[in-house]
Every structure is written in C-alpha cells, then in structure tokens.
Amino acid sequence: MNVCCERVGAWNVSGDADALVRVLAGSIAESEDTIEQIRRTDRLYRTRSAIVLSRLFERALG
C-alpha cells in the first residue's frame, strides 16, 4: 500500500472495529487520499474515520 501519510501505529481492538490505525497527515487532502487507499484493500468490509482536534490530556506511564 503506497500511503502518503506516516503510519505511526496499529492496534487490535474490541467493539465494532477490528483494528485501529493511527496516521499523521499534513493536510485534509492527504487524509482523504490515505483513507481512500485503505478502503481499496480487498480484505476490508468497511472503514470509519475520525480526526482528533485536540488532546485533552495524556498520562505518562511508569
């Protein structure tokens, strides 16, 4: 998959989704291109996306 954004993480999750992929994009256009490329993957049934607007807090572990 030739994705324009940087993929920075992927996780197996419970609930409605089977996986969560985190990408960093420089623009909305890059985000749209990446989502469309991921949607073209034959093994996917559907995709959902969300954009994080701001961080509320992050707790350091350890």
C-alpha positions in Angstrom: 0.0 0.0 0.0 1.5 3.3 -1.1 0.2 5.7 1.6 1.2 9.4 1.6 0.8 9.8 5.4 3.0 8.5 8.1 1.5 5.4 9.7 2.5 5.6 13.4 0.6 2.7 15.0 -1.9 -0.1 14.6 -3.9 -2.0 17.3 -6.4 -4.9 17.5 -9.4 -3.6 19.4 -12.7 -4.8 20.8 -16.1 -3.5 19.9 -17.4 -2.5 16.4 -14.0 -2.2 14.9 -11.4 -5.0 14.4 -8.4 -2.7 14.2 -7.4 0.9 14.7 -4.7 2.6 12.6 -3.2 5.9 13.5 -1.8 8.1 10.8 -0.2 11.6 10.7 -1.3 13.7 7.8 -0.1 17.1 6.7 -3.4 18.1 5.3 -7.1 17.1 4.9 -6.3 16.1 1.3 -3.6 13.7 2.5 -6.0 12.2 5.0 -8.6 11.7 2.3 -6.1 10.1 -0.1 -4.9 7.7 2.7 -8.5 6.7 3.7 -9.3 6.0 0.0 -6.2 3.9 -0.4 -7.0 1.9 2.7 -10.7 1.4 1.5 -9.4 -0.1 -1.7 -7.8 -3.0 0.3 -9.6 -6.2 -0.7 -9.7 -7.6 2.8 -11.8 -4.7 4.3 -15.5 -4.8 4.7 -15.9 -1.1 5.7 -13.9 1.8 7.2 -14.7 4.6 9.7 -12.5 7.6 10.3 -12.2 10.3 12.9 -9.9 13.4 13.2 -8.5 14.3 16.5 -9.0 18.1 17.1 -7.0 18.5 20.3 -5.5 16.5 23.1 -7.3 16.7 26.4 -4.6 15.1 28.4 -2.1 12.2 28.2 -0.9 10.4 31.3 2.7 9.2 31.4 3.1 5.6 32.4 5.8 4.3 34.7 
